[in-house]
Amino acid sequence: MCSHSQAEALRLGFKAMQFNFVVSTNEVAVSLWRKHGFSIVGTLPGAFQHRVHGYVDAYVMFKTLAA
């Protein structure tokens, strides 16, 4: 999904991508997006109610796309 969405964004002429809501406790997702070149550019404090951890942060993740 990550590679496909970036390729499709480039094909459509986008210069960057942003994911507005990556739950901080989802370490697999955070690691995946970082592996694909995304950085955390913002934190939404307590934006997600986790069933085990209560309210946790969500991240805004961003990447400039290279043609």
C-alpha positions in Angstrom: 0.0 0.0 0.0 2.8 2.5 0.9 4.8 2.0 -2.2 1.7 1.9 -4.5 0.3 5.1 -2.9 3.6 7.0 -3.4 3.9 5.8 -7.1 0.3 6.8 -7.7 0.8 10.2 -6.1 3.8 10.9 -8.3 1.9 9.7 -11.4 -0.8 12.3 -10.5 1.7 15.1 -10.1 1.8 15.4 -6.3 5.0 16.7 -4.8 4.5 15.4 -1.2 2.4 13.0 0.9 1.0 13.4 4.3 -0.7 10.9 6.6 -2.7 12.8 9.2 -3.4 10.1 11.8 -0.8 7.4 12.7 -1.4 6.2 16.2 1.8 6.5 18.3 1.4 3.1 19.9 1.2 1.3 16.5 4.9 0.8 16.3 4.7 -1.4 13.2 2.9 1.4 11.3 5.2 4.1 12.5 8.3 2.0 11.6 6.8 1.2 8.2 6.2 4.8 7.3 9.7 5.8 8.5 11.2 3.0 6.5 9.6 4.5 3.4 11.0 8.0 4.2 8.2 9.6 6.1 9.0 11.9 9.1 6.8 12.8 12.1 6.0 16.5 11.6 3.3 16.9 14.2 1.8 15.2 17.2 -1.9 15.3 18.2 -1.8 14.9 22.0 -4.2 12.3 23.2 -6.1 12.1 19.9 -6.8 8.4 19.9 -8.6 6.3 22.6 -6.7 3.1 22.8 -8.6 0.2 24.4 -5.6 -0.8 26.6 -3.5 2.4 27.0 -6.3 5.0 27.2 -5.8 8.2 25.3 -2.6 8.2 23.2 -1.0 10.5 20.7 -1.4 10.4 17.0 1.3 11.5 14.6 1.2 13.5 11.4 3.7 12.0 9.0 5.1 13.7 5.9 7.4 13.0 2.9 8.5 15.0 -0.1 8.2 12.9 -3.2 11.1 12.7 -5.6 10.4 12.2 -9.3 
